[in-house]
C-alpha cells in the first residue's frame, strides 16, 4: 500500500465547522416540527354539565338466577333499596324499577347445597334506550356493583 491511501478518504473542511452546520440544520428543522406538533385549537367551553338525580321513569327488568336464593336485593349508588324479595320460590323474576340509577348493586344470598359457581342475569329495558344486560357471577353470595353505560 502506498503511504497516500488515507488522503483519498480524508474529510475535507474543518470538522468543527461541519459539526456546527449539522447542528444548526437540525435546530432549524426542529422549529417547524415543534410548531406543527403544538395544538393551536382552543377547547370549546360551554355551560357546565351538572349531575342531577336520575330521571323518574318506569324501568322494566328481568332477573334470572342459577339457583334458589334466600334473598335478592337491588340497590342504587346511594344504597337505597330499589327492589327486594325474601325467600323467593322462583329463579326468574320480572318487575319494574321506579327510576334508572347510574349504578345498580345486586345482593343475593343463596340457599341449598353449595355450588361451584353461582350466576345471575339482570336485564333492564329502559324506555328510549337499548336493552342493558349484565351477568353477575361468584363462588358464593353475590354482592356486586354494575355501572350503567
N, C-alpha and C positions, 0 to 999 in steps of 0.2 A: 504494500500500500504506500501511496505517496504521502508525504507529510502535509499536503494541502487538502486532504479529503474533507476536513472539518469546515473549510471555508465555503464549501458548496451548501452545507446545511446550517450555516450560521444565521442568527437573527439579524436582520437589518434594522437600523434605527435604535434609538435608545429604549431599553426595556422599561425604564421608569415612565417615559412618555407614552409608550404603548399601554401600560397598565392604567395610567391616568385617563387616557382616551376611552378605554374599555369601561372603566368605572363611570365616567361621565355619560357614555352612551346608555349604560344600564339605568343610571339615575334618571335620565331624560325619558326613557321608555317607561319607567315606573310611575311617573307622574300621571300620564293619561290613563294607565291601568288603574291607579288608585281612584281617580275621579270617576271612572266607569263603574267601579265596584261600590261606590258610596250611593246610598239611596237618597234621591232628591225629592221623592214623593212624601208629602206630609200625610200622616194618618188622618182619616176623616173623623171628626168629632161630632157627636150629636147628643141628644138628650141621654142622660144616664138611664140605664135599664135597672129597675129595682125589682127584686124578687118579692113577689107577693104570695099570698096564700093560694093554694091550688083552687082551681075553678070548681064550683059546686056543680055536680052532674051525676047522673046515674051511670055507673060503670059495671056492666055485667061481667062476671068472671066465672071460671070453672076451675076446680081443683081436683086432681086425681092423685090418689095415694097408692103406694105399692103394697101397703099392708094396713091392717086395722090400727086405729090410733086411740089413745086415751083422751087427748085434747088437741085441738087445732086452733091457732090464733094468727090473725093478720094484724100487724101494727103499721103505723105510718112512721115518718122520720122523727116525729116528736114523741113517739112511744104510745100514742093514743090507739086504742083498740078499734080497728075498722070492722072486724068480723071475727067471731069465735064460735066454737061448738065444743061441748064437753061430752065425753063418752059417746062418740058417733057410732051409728050402726052400719054405716056405709063407707065405701072408699072413694066415692065420687060425689062431688058437691057442685051446686050451681046456685049463685046468689048475686046480689048487686052491692057495690060499694056506693056510698053517697058522694064520693069525690075521688079524683085521681091524684094521689100523692106523688112526690118526687122519688120517694124510696118506699119499698114495702119490705117489712121484716116478717118472715114466716117462722113460727114456732110450732113444732109438732113433737108430742111425747107418744111413743109407740106402745102398743100393748101386745101381748102374746110372746111367743118364744123369740129370742134374738135372731136376726137375720144378718148375713154378711154385709149387706148394703141396703139402705132404705132410699126411696125416691119419692118425690112429689113434683107434679107438673102443674104450674099455675098459668092460666091463660086469661088475659084481660082483653075485653072487646070495647075499648073506649070509643065513644061516638066521634066521627070525623077523623079517625086515626086507624092505621093498620092494626091488626091484632098483635098483641105482645105476648110472647110465650117465654117462660123460663122454667128450667128443670133444676130442682134442688136435690142434692144427694148427700148422704152422710152414713157413717158406720153406726151411729147411734141416733139419739134425738136430733132433730133438725132445728137449728136456730141460726138462720142465715138472712142476709140483707140483699135486696135486689134494687139497684139504682136504675130507674126507668130512663130510657133514652128520650 
